[in-house]
Amino acid sequence: MYAVSEVVGFIKGKSAIHLARTYGEHKQNFTGQHFWARGYFVSTVGRDETAIREYIRNQEVEDKRLTN
């Protein structure tokens, strides 16, 4: 059994590497850079569009705060 955080971390890591190799055209070295946002959203009850939209809005604000 795996923790949700382990699965999400694996998927985000492998997909970032794949995208960098496929679309990065080796013009840029992605070492030390971040492709995905730091967090993730998980709902165990079902889809709640309002909660998902609010999470995305808050994540965008947090990403801007961290990059400044």
CHARMM-style PDB file with segment names, atoms N, HN, CA, C and O in Angstrom:
ATOM      1  N   MET     1       0.843  -1.174   0.000  1.00  0.00      PROA
ATOM      2  CA  MET     1       0.000   0.000   0.000  1.00  0.00      PROA
ATOM      3  C   MET     1       0.895   1.246   0.000  1.00  0.00      PROA
ATOM      4  O   MET     1       1.918   1.285   0.683  1.00  0.00      PROA
ATOM      5  N   TYR     2       0.501   2.245  -0.762  1.00  0.00      PROA
ATOM      6  HN  TYR     2      -0.331   2.213  -1.316  1.00  0.00      PROA
ATOM      7  CA  TYR     2       1.276   3.472  -0.898  1.00  0.00      PROA
ATOM      8  C   TYR     2       0.485   4.661  -0.368  1.00  0.00      PROA
ATOM      9  O   TYR     2      -0.741   4.702  -0.467  1.00  0.00      PROA
ATOM     10  N   ALA     3       1.196   5.615   0.189  1.00  0.00      PROA
ATOM     11  HN  ALA     3       2.192   5.581   0.270  1.00  0.00      PROA
ATOM     12  CA  ALA     3       0.572   6.859   0.619  1.00  0.00      PROA
ATOM     13  C   ALA     3       0.248   7.689  -0.618  1.00  0.00      PROA
ATOM     14  O   ALA     3       0.958   7.618  -1.622  1.00  0.00      PROA
ATOM     15  N   VAL     4      -0.820   8.472  -0.545  1.00  0.00      PROA
ATOM     16  HN  VAL     4      -1.396   8.530   0.270  1.00  0.00      PROA
ATOM     17  CA  VAL     4      -1.207   9.332  -1.656  1.00  0.00      PROA
ATOM     18  C   VAL     4      -0.045  10.243  -2.044  1.00  0.00      PROA
ATOM     19  O   VAL     4       0.216  10.449  -3.230  1.00  0.00      PROA
ATOM     20  N   SER     5       0.643  10.782  -1.057  1.00  0.00      PROA
ATOM     21  HN  SER     5       0.431  10.615  -0.094  1.00  0.00      PROA
ATOM     22  CA  SER     5       1.751  11.695  -1.340  1.00  0.00      PROA
ATOM     23  C   SER     5       2.858  11.013  -2.134  1.00  0.00      PROA
ATOM     24  O   SER     5       3.477  11.645  -2.989  1.00  0.00      PROA
ATOM     25  N   GLU     6       3.119   9.729  -1.867  1.00  0.00      PROA
ATOM     26  HN  GLU     6       2.615   9.215  -1.173  1.00  0.00      PROA
ATOM     27  CA  GLU     6       4.139   8.994  -2.617  1.00  0.00      PROA
ATOM     28  C   GLU     6       3.735   8.816  -4.075  1.00  0.00      PROA
ATOM     29  O   GLU     6       4.553   8.996  -4.978  1.00  0.00      PROA
ATOM     30  N   VAL     7       2.481   8.463  -4.301  1.00  0.00      PROA
ATOM     31  HN  VAL     7       1.817   8.317  -3.568  1.00  0.00      PROA
ATOM     32  CA  VAL     7       1.992   8.253  -5.665  1.00  0.00      PROA
ATOM     33  C   VAL     7       2.011   9.559  -6.445  1.00  0.00      PROA
ATOM     34  O   VAL     7       2.476   9.599  -7.584  1.00  0.00      PROA
ATOM     35  N   VAL     8       1.510  10.622  -5.837  1.00  0.00      PROA
ATOM     36  HN  VAL     8       1.133  10.590  -4.911  1.00  0.00      PROA
ATOM     37  CA  VAL     8       1.487  11.926  -6.506  1.00  0.00      PROA
ATOM     38  C   VAL     8       2.911  12.391  -6.789  1.00  0.00      PROA
ATOM     39  O   VAL     8       3.192  12.876  -7.885  1.00  0.00      PROA
ATOM     40  N   GLY     9       3.804  12.253  -5.830  1.00  0.00      PROA
ATOM     41  HN  GLY     9       3.576  11.859  -4.939  1.00  0.00      PROA
ATOM     42  CA  GLY     9       5.197  12.643  -6.029  1.00  0.00      PROA
ATOM     43  C   GLY     9       5.848  11.880  -7.168  1.00  0.00      PROA
ATOM     44  O   GLY     9       6.592  12.456  -7.963  1.00  0.00      PROA
ATOM     45  N   PHE    10       5.572  10.581  -7.251  1.00  0.00      PROA
ATOM     46  HN  PHE    10       4.968  10.113  -6.606  1.00  0.00      PROA
ATOM     47  CA  PHE    10       6.120   9.749  -8.321  1.00  0.00      PROA
ATOM     48  C   PHE    10       5.600  10.211  -9.679  1.00  0.00      PROA
ATOM     49  O   PHE    10       6.376  10.384 -10.618  1.00  0.00      PROA
ATOM     50  N   ILE    11       4.290  10.409  -9.779  1.00  0.00      PROA
ATOM     51  HN  ILE    11       3.660  10.268  -9.016  1.00  0.00      PROA
ATOM     52  CA  ILE    11       3.679  10.824 -11.045  1.00  0.00      PROA
ATOM     53  C   ILE    11       4.199  12.198 -11.474  1.00  0.00      PROA
ATOM     54  O   ILE    11       4.539  12.400 -12.640  1.00  0.00      PROA
ATOM     55  N   LYS    12       4.259  13.136 -10.533  1.00  0.00      PROA
ATOM     56  HN  LYS    12       3.983  12.971  -9.586  1.00  0.00      PROA
ATOM     57  CA  LYS    12       4.740  14.477 -10.867  1.00  0.00      PROA
ATOM     58  C   LYS    12       6.208  14.447 -11.290  1.00  0.00      PROA
ATOM     59  O   LYS    12       6.597  15.133 -12.235  1.00  0.00      PROA
ATOM     60  N   GLY    13       7.012  13.660 -10.601  1.00  0.00      PROA
ATOM     61  HN  GLY    13       6.695  13.102  -9.833  1.00  0.00      PROA
ATOM     62  CA  GLY    13       8.430  13.570 -10.933  1.00  0.00      PROA
ATOM     63  C   GLY    13       8.675  12.957 -12.292  1.00  0.00      PROA
ATOM     64  O   GLY    13       9.405  13.515 -13.111  1.00  0.00      PROA
ATOM     65  N   LYS    14       8.066  11.808 -12.532  1.00  0.00      PROA
ATOM     66  HN  LYS    14       7.473  11.355 -11.866  1.00  0.00      PROA
ATOM     67  CA  LYS    14       8.269  11.109 -13.804  1.00  0.00      PROA
ATOM     68  C   LYS    14       7.699  11.905 -14.973  1.00  0.00      PROA
ATOM     69  O   LYS    14       8.310  11.951 -16.040  1.00  0.00      PROA
ATOM     70  N   SER    15       6.538  12.534 -14.788  1.00  0.00      PROA
ATOM     71  HN  SER    15       6.041  12.497 -13.921  1.00  0.00      PROA
ATOM     72  CA  SER    15       5.944  13.296 -15.884  1.00  0.00      PROA
ATOM     73  C   SER    15       6.764  14.556 -16.181  1.00  0.00      PROA
ATOM     74  O   SER    15       6.886  14.944 -17.343  1.00  0.00      PROA
ATOM     75  N   ALA    16       7.321  15.197 -15.163  1.00  0.00      PROA
ATOM     76  HN  ALA    16       7.222  14.882 -14.219  1.00  0.00      PROA
ATOM     77  CA  ALA    16       8.157  16.376 -15.389  1.00  0.00      PROA
ATOM     78  C   ALA    16       9.404  16.008 -16.181  1.00  0.00      PROA
ATOM     79  O   ALA    16       9.799  16.735 -17.093  1.00  0.00      PROA
ATOM     80  N   ILE    17      10.021  14.889 -15.839  1.00  0.00      PROA
ATOM     81  HN  ILE    17       9.700  14.299 -15.098  1.00  0.00      PROA
ATOM     82  CA  ILE    17      11.201  14.424 -16.571  1.00  0.00      PROA
ATOM     83  C   ILE    17      10.835  14.119 -18.019  1.00  0.00      PROA
ATOM     84  O   ILE    17      11.546  14.517 -18.942  1.00  0.00      PROA
ATOM     85  N   HSD    18       9.730  13.415 -18.215  1.00  0.00      PROA
ATOM     86  HN  HSD    18       9.152  13.091 -17.465  1.00  0.00      PROA
ATOM     87  CA  HSD    18       9.284  13.067 -19.569  1.00  0.00      PROA
ATOM     88  C   HSD    18       9.003  14.313 -20.401  1.00  0.00      PROA
ATOM     89  O   HSD    18       9.445  14.407 -21.546  1.00  0.00      PROA
ATOM     90  N   LEU    19       8.272  15.266 -19.835  1.00  0.00      PROA
ATOM     91  HN  LEU    19       7.913  15.189 -18.905  1.00  0.00      PROA
ATOM     92  CA  LEU    19       7.942  16.488 -20.567  1.00  0.00      PROA
ATOM     93  C   LEU    19       9.186  17.299 -20.896  1.00  0.00      PROA
ATOM     94  O   LEU    19       9.297  17.850 -21.991  1.00  0.00      PROA
ATOM     95  N   ALA    20      10.117  17.374 -19.958  1.00  0.00      PROA
ATOM     96  HN  ALA    20      10.026  16.926 -19.069  1.00  0.00      PROA
ATOM     97  CA  ALA    20      11.359  18.109 -20.198  1.00  0.00      PROA
ATOM     98  C   ALA    20      12.150  17.466 -21.328  1.00  0.00      PROA
ATOM     99  O   ALA    20      12.701  18.164 -22.179  1.00  0.00      PROA
ATOM    100  N   ARG    21      12.208  16.144 -21.339  1.00  0.00      PROA
ATOM    101  HN  ARG    21      11.761  15.576 -20.648  1.00  0.00      PROA
ATOM    102  CA  ARG    21      12.956  15.445 -22.389  1.00  0.00      PROA
ATOM    103  C   ARG    21      12.250  15.531 -23.740  1.00  0.00      PROA
ATOM    104  O   ARG    21      12.894  15.666 -24.780  1.00  0.00      PROA
ATOM    105  N   THR    22      10.932  15.453 -23.714  1.00  0.00      PROA
ATOM    106  HN  THR    22      10.408  15.344 -22.869  1.00  0.00      PROA
ATOM    107  CA  THR    22      10.162  15.437 -24.956  1.00  0.00      PROA
ATOM    108  C   THR    22      10.042  16.820 -25.574  1.00  0.00      PROA
ATOM    109  O   THR    22      10.222  16.980 -26.781  1.00  0.00      PROA
ATOM    110  N   TYR    23       9.739  17.823 -24.752  1.00  0.00      PROA
ATOM    111  HN  TYR    23       9.593  17.694 -23.771  1.00  0.00      PROA
ATOM    112  CA  TYR    23       9.440  19.148 -25.280  1.00  0.00      PROA
ATOM    113  C   TYR    23      10.495  20.198 -24.960  1.00  0.00      PROA
ATOM    114  O   TYR    23      10.440  21.308 -25.489  1.00  0.00      PROA
ATOM    115  N   GLY    24      11.443  19.866 -24.111  1.00  0.00      PROA
ATOM    116  HN  GLY    24      11.487  18.964 -23.682  1.00  0.00      PROA
ATOM    117  CA  GLY    24      12.470  20.827 -23.740  1.00  0.00      PROA
ATOM    118  C   GLY    24      13.528  21.032 -24.801  1.00  0.00      PROA
ATOM    119  O   GLY    24      14.240  22.036 -24.771  1.00  0.00      PROA
ATOM    120  N   GLU    25      13.648  20.116 -25.727  1.00  0.00      PROA
ATOM    121  HN  GLU    25      13.070  19.301 -25.751  1.00  0.00      PROA
ATOM    122  CA  GLU    25      14.610  20.175 -26.826  1.00  0.00      PROA
ATOM    123  C   GLU    25      16.030  20.414 -26.331  1.00  0.00      PROA
ATOM    124  O   GLU    25      16.867  20.940 -27.064  1.00  0.00      PROA
ATOM    125  N   HSD    26      16.295  20.035 -25.114  1.00  0.00      PROA
ATOM    126  HN  HSD    26      15.615  19.607 -24.519  1.00  0.00      PROA
ATOM    127  CA  HSD    26      17.618  20.127 -24.506  1.00  0.00      PROA
ATOM    128  C   HSD    26      18.199  21.537 -24.560  1.00  0.00      PROA
ATOM    129  O   HSD    26      19.412  21.703 -24.432  1.00  0.00      PROA
ATOM    130  N   LYS    27      17.371  22.540 -24.744  1.00  0.00      PROA
ATOM    131  HN  LYS    27      16.385  22.405 -24.848  1.00  0.00      PROA
ATOM    132  CA  LYS    27      17.835  23.926 -24.742  1.00  0.00      PROA
ATOM    133  C   LYS    27      18.013  24.432 -23.318  1.00  0.00      PROA
ATOM    134  O   LYS    27      18.693  25.429 -23.076  1.00  0.00      PROA
ATOM    135  N   GLN    28      17.401  23.740 -22.399  1.00  0.00      PROA
ATOM    136  HN  GLN    28      16.848  22.930 -22.595  1.00  0.00      PROA
ATOM    137  CA  GLN    28      17.398  24.226 -21.031  1.00  0.00      PROA
ATOM    138  C   GLN    28      17.662  23.055 -20.095  1.00  0.00      PROA
ATOM    139  O   GLN    28      17.168  21.951 -20.322  1.00  0.00      PROA
ATOM    140  N   ASN    29      18.423  23.290 -19.068  1.00  0.00      PROA
ATOM    141  HN  ASN    29      18.824  24.187 -18.884  1.00  0.00      PROA
ATOM    142  CA  ASN    29      18.675  22.279 -18.063  1.00  0.00      PROA
ATOM    143  C   ASN    29      17.676  22.484 -16.933  1.00  0.00      PROA
ATOM    144  O   ASN    29      17.681  23.533 -16.289  1.00  0.00      PROA
ATOM    145  N   PHE    30      16.819  21.500 -16.683  1.00  0.00      PROA
ATOM    146  HN  PHE    30      16.815  20.647 -17.207  1.00  0.00      PROA
ATOM    147  CA  PHE    30      15.762  21.641 -15.692  1.00  0.00      PROA
ATOM    148  C   PHE    30      16.212  21.265 -14.287  1.00  0.00      PROA
ATOM    149  O   PHE    30      15.396  21.274 -13.365  1.00  0.00      PROA
ATOM    150  N   THR    31      17.472  20.937 -14.098  1.00  0.00      PROA
ATOM    151  HN  THR    31      18.134  20.930 -14.847  1.00  0.00      PROA
ATOM    152  CA  THR    31      17.969  20.572 -12.783  1.00  0.00      PROA
ATOM    153  C   THR    31      17.784  21.729 -11.813  1.00  0.00      PROA
ATOM    154  O   THR    31      18.204  22.854 -12.086  1.00  0.00      PROA
ATOM    155  N   GLY    32      17.163  21.450 -10.699  1.00  0.00      PROA
ATOM    156  HN  GLY    32      16.821  20.536 -10.478  1.00  0.00      PROA
ATOM    157  CA  GLY    32      16.959  22.473  -9.684  1.00  0.00      PROA
ATOM    158  C   GLY    32      15.753  23.356  -9.927  1.00  0.00      PROA
ATOM    159  O   GLY    32      15.426  24.196  -9.089  1.00  0.00      PROA
ATOM    160  N   GLN    33      15.083  23.182 -11.060  1.00  0.00      PROA
ATOM    161  HN  GLN    33      15.348  22.499 -11.741  1.00  0.00      PROA
ATOM    162  CA  GLN    33      13.887  23.959 -11.349  1.00  0.00      PROA
ATOM    163  C   GLN    33      12.657  23.113 -11.047  1.00  0.00      PROA
ATOM    164  O   GLN    33      12.748  21.893 -10.909  1.00  0.00      PROA
ATOM    165  N   HSD    34      11.525  23.765 -10.947  1.00  0.00      PROA
ATOM    166  HN  HSD    34      11.452  24.756 -11.059  1.00  0.00      PROA
ATOM    167  CA  HSD    34      10.287  23.061 -10.604  1.00  0.00      PROA
ATOM    168  C   HSD    34       9.296  23.180 -11.742  1.00  0.00      PROA
ATOM    169  O   HSD    34       8.982  24.282 -12.193  1.00  0.00      PROA
ATOM    170  N   PHE    35       8.809  22.048 -12.201  1.00  0.00      PROA
ATOM    171  HN  PHE    35       9.064  21.154 -11.834  1.00  0.00      PROA
ATOM    172  CA  PHE    35       7.842  22.029 -13.286  1.00  0.00      PROA
ATOM    173  C   PHE    35       6.426  22.132 -12.739  1.00  0.00      PROA
ATOM    174  O   PHE    35       5.619  22.906 -13.253  1.00  0.00      PROA
ATOM    175  N   TRP    36       6.121  21.370 -11.714  1.00  0.00      PROA
ATOM    176  HN  TRP    36       6.778  20.742 -11.296  1.00  0.00      PROA
ATOM    177  CA  TRP    36       4.783  21.340 -11.116  1.00  0.00      PROA
ATOM    178  C   TRP    36       4.736  22.238  -9.895  1.00  0.00      PROA
ATOM    179  O   TRP    36       5.766  22.553  -9.299  1.00  0.00      PROA
ATOM    180  N   ALA    37       3.528  22.647  -9.527  1.00  0.00      PROA
ATOM    181  HN  ALA    37       2.690  22.391 -10.011  1.00  0.00      PROA
ATOM    182  CA  ALA    37       3.330  23.371  -8.277  1.00  0.00      PROA
ATOM    183  C   ALA    37       3.689  22.445  -7.121  1.00  0.00      PROA
ATOM    184  O   ALA    37       3.677  21.223  -7.273  1.00  0.00      PROA
ATOM    185  N   ARG    38       4.002  23.015  -5.988  1.00  0.00      PROA
ATOM    186  HN  ARG    38       4.011  24.007  -5.864  1.00  0.00      PROA
ATOM    187  CA  ARG    38       4.446  22.233  -4.847  1.00  0.00      PROA
ATOM    188  C   ARG    38       3.357  21.310  -4.293  1.00  0.00      PROA
ATOM    189  O   ARG    38       3.646  20.174  -3.916  1.00  0.00      PROA
ATOM    190  N   GLY    39       2.134  21.777  -4.241  1.00  0.00      PROA
ATOM    191  HN  GLY    39       1.899  22.699  -4.547  1.00  0.00      PROA
ATOM    192  CA  GLY    39       1.061  20.993  -3.630  1.00  0.00      PROA
ATOM    193  C   GLY    39       0.253  20.178  -4.620  1.00  0.00      PROA
ATOM    194  O   GLY    39       0.570  20.115  -5.807  1.00  0.00      PROA
ATOM    195  N   TYR    40      -0.789  19.560  -4.111  1.00  0.00      PROA
ATOM    196  HN  TYR    40      -1.046  19.611  -3.146  1.00  0.00      PROA
ATOM    197  CA  TYR    40      -1.727  18.811  -4.932  1.00  0.00      PROA
ATOM    198  C   TYR    40      -3.051  18.738  -4.187  1.00  0.00      PROA
ATOM    199  O   TYR    40      -3.109  18.983  -2.982  1.00  0.00      PROA
ATOM    200  N   PHE    41      -4.107  18.403  -4.905  1.00  0.00      PROA
ATOM    201  HN  PHE    41      -4.060  18.204  -5.884  1.00  0.00      PROA
ATOM    202  CA  PHE    41      -5.443  18.338  -4.325  1.00  0.00      PROA
ATOM    203  C   PHE    41      -5.948  16.909  -4.424  1.00  0.00      PROA
ATOM    204  O   PHE    41      -5.849  16.281  -5.479  1.00  0.00      PROA
ATOM    205  N   VAL    42      -6.489  16.397  -3.330  1.00  0.00      PROA
ATOM    206  HN  VAL    42      -6.571  16.907  -2.474  1.00  0.00      PROA
ATOM    207  CA  VAL    42      -7.070  15.064  -3.313  1.00  0.00      PROA
ATOM    208  C   VAL    42      -8.422  15.151  -2.628  1.00  0.00      PROA
ATOM    209  O   VAL    42      -8.554  15.753  -1.563  1.00  0.00      PROA
ATOM    210  N   SER    43      -9.424  14.544  -3.249  1.00  0.00      PROA
ATOM    211  HN  SER    43      -9.317  14.055  -4.114  1.00  0.00      PROA
ATOM    212  CA  SER    43     -10.747  14.488  -2.647  1.00  0.00      PROA
ATOM    213  C   SER    43     -11.164  13.031  -2.548  1.00  0.00      PROA
ATOM    214  O   SER    43     -11.152  12.311  -3.546  1.00  0.00      PROA
ATOM    215  N   THR    44     -11.528  12.596  -1.361  1.00  0.00      PROA
ATOM    216  HN  THR    44     -11.538  13.181  -0.550  1.00  0.00      PROA
ATOM    217  CA  THR    44     -11.922  11.196  -1.176  1.00  0.00      PROA
ATOM    218  C   THR    44     -13.437  11.020  -1.150  1.00  0.00      PROA
ATOM    219  O   THR    44     -13.931   9.897  -1.060  1.00  0.00      PROA
ATOM    220  N   VAL    45     -14.167  12.117  -1.226  1.00  0.00      PROA
ATOM    221  HN  VAL    45     -13.765  13.030  -1.298  1.00  0.00      PROA
ATOM    222  CA  VAL    45     -15.621  12.044  -1.114  1.00  0.00      PROA
ATOM    223  C   VAL    45     -16.283  12.090  -2.486  1.00  0.00      PROA
ATOM    224  O   VAL    45     -17.367  11.535  -2.665  1.00  0.00      PROA
ATOM    225  N   GLY    46     -15.666  12.728  -3.432  1.00  0.00      PROA
ATOM    226  HN  GLY    46     -14.785  13.179  -3.286  1.00  0.00      PROA
ATOM    227  CA  GLY    46     -16.239  12.876  -4.760  1.00  0.00      PROA
ATOM    228  C   GLY    46     -15.890  14.232  -5.313  1.00  0.00      PROA
ATOM    229  O   GLY    46     -15.250  15.047  -4.648  1.00  0.00      PROA
ATOM    230  N   ARG    47     -16.311  14.465  -6.518  1.00  0.00      PROA
ATOM    231  HN  ARG    47     -16.831  13.803  -7.058  1.00  0.00      PROA
ATOM    232  CA  ARG    47     -15.981  15.738  -7.157  1.00  0.00      PROA
ATOM    233  C   ARG    47     -16.783  16.873  -6.544  1.00  0.00      PROA
ATOM    234  O   ARG    47     -17.996  16.780  -6.361  1.00  0.00      PROA
ATOM    235  N   ASP    48     -16.092  17.912  -6.242  1.00  0.00      PROA
ATOM    236  HN  ASP    48     -15.106  17.988  -6.390  1.00  0.00      PROA
ATOM    237  CA  ASP    48     -16.711  19.136  -5.744  1.00  0.00      PROA
ATOM    238  C   ASP    48     -16.074  20.275  -6.532  1.00  0.00      PROA
ATOM    239  O   ASP    48     -15.011  20.777  -6.167  1.00  0.00      PROA
ATOM    240  N   GLU    49     -16.729  20.675  -7.608  1.00  0.00      PROA
ATOM    241  HN  GLU    49     -17.593  20.267  -7.904  1.00  0.00      PROA
ATOM    242  CA  GLU    49     -16.143  21.661  -8.518  1.00  0.00      PROA
ATOM    243  C   GLU    49     -15.779  22.955  -7.813  1.00  0.00      PROA
ATOM    244  O   GLU    49     -14.743  23.550  -8.110  1.00  0.00      PROA
ATOM    245  N   THR    50     -16.611  23.397  -6.891  1.00  0.00      PROA
ATOM    246  HN  THR    50     -17.452  22.914  -6.650  1.00  0.00      PROA
ATOM    247  CA  THR    50     -16.336  24.641  -6.173  1.00  0.00      PROA
ATOM    248  C   THR    50     -15.037  24.523  -5.375  1.00  0.00      PROA
ATOM    249  O   THR    50     -14.212  25.435  -5.402  1.00  0.00      PROA
ATOM    250  N   ALA    51     -14.851  23.418  -4.673  1.00  0.00      PROA
ATOM    251  HN  ALA    51     -15.522  22.677  -4.651  1.00  0.00      PROA
ATOM    252  CA  ALA    51     -13.636  23.217  -3.873  1.00  0.00      PROA
ATOM    253  C   ALA    51     -12.405  23.136  -4.768  1.00  0.00      PROA
ATOM    254  O   ALA    51     -11.347  23.661  -4.424  1.00  0.00      PROA
ATOM    255  N   ILE    52     -12.542  22.483  -5.908  1.00  0.00      PROA
ATOM    256  HN  ILE    52     -13.402  22.056  -6.188  1.00  0.00      PROA
ATOM    257  CA  ILE    52     -11.410  22.353  -6.824  1.00  0.00      PROA
ATOM    258  C   ILE    52     -11.023  23.714  -7.387  1.00  0.00      PROA
ATOM    259  O   ILE    52      -9.839  24.048  -7.438  1.00  0.00      PROA
ATOM    260  N   ARG    53     -12.014  24.505  -7.812  1.00  0.00      PROA
ATOM    261  HN  ARG    53     -12.976  24.234  -7.771  1.00  0.00      PROA
ATOM    262  CA  ARG    53     -11.725  25.841  -8.349  1.00  0.00      PROA
ATOM    263  C   ARG    53     -11.071  26.723  -7.284  1.00  0.00      PROA
ATOM    264  O   ARG    53     -10.140  27.469  -7.587  1.00  0.00      PROA
ATOM    265  N   GLU    54     -11.545  26.645  -6.059  1.00  0.00      PROA
ATOM    266  HN  GLU    54     -12.301  26.039  -5.813  1.00  0.00      PROA
ATOM    267  CA  GLU    54     -10.961  27.444  -4.980  1.00  0.00      PROA
ATOM    268  C   GLU    54      -9.519  27.021  -4.705  1.00  0.00      PROA
ATOM    269  O   GLU    54      -8.652  27.868  -4.490  1.00  0.00      PROA
ATOM    270  N   TYR    55      -9.263  25.717  -4.711  1.00  0.00      PROA
ATOM    271  HN  TYR    55      -9.968  25.028  -4.886  1.00  0.00      PROA
ATOM    272  CA  TYR    55      -7.902  25.230  -4.513  1.00  0.00      PROA
ATOM    273  C   TYR    55      -6.975  25.783  -5.596  1.00  0.00      PROA
ATOM    274  O   TYR    55      -5.878  26.252  -5.292  1.00  0.00      PROA
ATOM    275  N   ILE    56      -7.409  25.730  -6.855  1.00  0.00      PROA
ATOM    276  HN  ILE    56      -8.300  25.349  -7.102  1.00  0.00      PROA
ATOM    277  CA  ILE    56      -6.584  26.214  -7.960  1.00  0.00      PROA
ATOM    278  C   ILE    56      -6.312  27.707  -7.802  1.00  0.00      PROA
ATOM    279  O   ILE    56      -5.183  28.162  -7.987  1.00  0.00      PROA
ATOM    280  N   ARG    57      -7.350  28.466  -7.460  1.00  0.00      PROA
ATOM    281  HN  ARG    57      -8.267  28.097  -7.310  1.00  0.00      PROA
ATOM    282  CA  ARG    57      -7.165  29.909  -7.250  1.00  0.00      PROA
ATOM    283  C   ARG    57      -6.149  30.172  -6.145  1.00  0.00      PROA
ATOM    284  O   ARG    57      -5.253  31.001  -6.305  1.00  0.00      PROA
ATOM    285  N   ASN    58      -6.287  29.472  -5.032  1.00  0.00      PROA
ATOM    286  HN  ASN    58      -7.015  28.798  -4.902  1.00  0.00      PROA
ATOM    287  CA  ASN    58      -5.358  29.652  -3.912  1.00  0.00      PROA
ATOM    288  C   ASN    58      -3.955  29.192  -4.276  1.00  0.00      PROA
ATOM    289  O   ASN    58      -2.975  29.793  -3.836  1.00  0.00      PROA
ATOM    290  N   GLN    59      -3.844  28.140  -5.069  1.00  0.00      PROA
ATOM    291  HN  GLN    59      -4.640  27.652  -5.426  1.00  0.00      PROA
ATOM    292  CA  GLN    59      -2.529  27.635  -5.471  1.00  0.00      PROA
ATOM    293  C   GLN    59      -1.818  28.654  -6.342  1.00  0.00      PROA
ATOM    294  O   GLN    59      -0.613  28.858  -6.200  1.00  0.00      PROA
ATOM    295  N   GLU    60      -2.547  29.293  -7.237  1.00  0.00      PROA
ATOM    296  HN  GLU    60      -3.526  29.128  -7.353  1.00  0.00      PROA
ATOM    297  CA  GLU    60      -1.939  30.326  -8.082  1.00  0.00      PROA
ATOM    298  C   GLU    60      -1.394  31.475  -7.241  1.00  0.00      PROA
ATOM    299  O   GLU    60      -0.309  31.988  -7.513  1.00  0.00      PROA
ATOM    300  N   VAL    61      -2.143  31.875  -6.227  1.00  0.00      PROA
ATOM    301  HN  VAL    61      -3.025  31.458  -6.006  1.00  0.00      PROA
ATOM    302  CA  VAL    61      -1.693  32.944  -5.327  1.00  0.00      PROA
ATOM    303  C   VAL    61      -0.447  32.504  -4.574  1.00  0.00      PROA
ATOM    304  O   VAL    61       0.505  33.273  -4.443  1.00  0.00      PROA
ATOM    305  N   GLU    62      -0.451  31.280  -4.083  1.00  0.00      PROA
ATOM    306  HN  GLU    62      -1.225  30.656  -4.190  1.00  0.00      PROA
ATOM    307  CA  GLU    62       0.693  30.753  -3.335  1.00  0.00      PROA
ATOM    308  C   GLU    62       1.928  30.650  -4.223  1.00  0.00      PROA
ATOM    309  O   GLU    62       3.029  30.989  -3.789  1.00  0.00      PROA
ATOM    310  N   ASP    63       1.760  30.186  -5.463  1.00  0.00      PROA
ATOM    311  HN  ASP    63       0.865  29.911  -5.816  1.00  0.00      PROA
ATOM    312  CA  ASP    63       2.893  30.093  -6.381  1.00  0.00      PROA
ATOM    313  C   ASP    63       3.501  31.471  -6.642  1.00  0.00      PROA
ATOM    314  O   ASP    63       4.724  31.611  -6.672  1.00  0.00      PROA
ATOM    315  N   LYS    64       2.668  32.475  -6.828  1.00  0.00      PROA
ATOM    316  HN  LYS    64       1.675  32.362  -6.804  1.00  0.00      PROA
ATOM    317  CA  LYS    64       3.162  33.844  -7.050  1.00  0.00      PROA
ATOM    318  C   LYS    64       3.904  34.335  -5.826  1.00  0.00      PROA
ATOM    319  O   LYS    64       4.936  34.995  -5.952  1.00  0.00      PROA
ATOM    320  N   ARG    65       3.390  34.022  -4.628  1.00  0.00      PROA
ATOM    321  HN  ARG    65       2.552  33.486  -4.526  1.00  0.00      PROA
ATOM    322  CA  ARG    65       4.027  34.453  -3.386  1.00  0.00      PROA
ATOM    323  C   ARG    65       5.412  33.811  -3.258  1.00  0.00      PROA
ATOM    324  O   ARG    65       6.364  34.473  -2.846  1.00  0.00      PROA
ATOM    325  N   LEU    66       5.526  32.551  -3.602  1.00  0.00      PROA
ATOM    326  HN  LEU    66       4.752  32.013  -3.937  1.00  0.00      PROA
ATOM    327  CA  LEU    66       6.788  31.842  -3.452  1.00  0.00      PROA
ATOM    328  C   LEU    66       7.830  32.266  -4.478  1.00  0.00      PROA
ATOM    329  O   LEU    66       9.027  32.161  -4.212  1.00  0.00      PROA
ATOM    330  N   THR    67       7.406  32.742  -5.638  1.00  0.00      PROA
ATOM    331  HN  THR    67       6.433  32.828  -5.854  1.00  0.00      PROA
ATOM    332  CA  THR    67       8.362  33.127  -6.672  1.00  0.00      PROA
ATOM    333  C   THR    67       8.849  34.553  -6.515  1.00  0.00      PROA
ATOM    334  O   THR    67       9.807  34.948  -7.179  1.00  0.00      PROA
ATOM    335  N   ASN    68       8.217  35.331  -5.658  1.00  0.00      PROA
ATOM    336  HN  ASN    68       7.439  35.010  -5.119  1.00  0.00      PROA
ATOM    337  CA  ASN    68       8.652  36.726  -5.458  1.00  0.00      PROA
ATOM    338  C   ASN    68       9.631  36.848  -4.324  1.00  0.00      PROA
ATOM    339  OT1 ASN    68      10.094  37.948  -4.023  1.00  0.00      PROA
TER     340      ASN     68
END
